[in-house]
């Protein structure tokens, strides 16, 4: 248990930053996927 708390105190800040960045990037990734899907539909219509 002590070692787990030690890891949390040592790596807590990087884990919070990584989680924040992942949450923030999720919206952008969803928009990117939607744009790629739209582009694929447009290209398929022209072929």
Buried (B, 14 or more C-beta within 10 A) or exposed (E): EEEEEEEEEEEEEEEEEEEEEEEEEEEEEEEEEEEEEEEEEEEEEEE
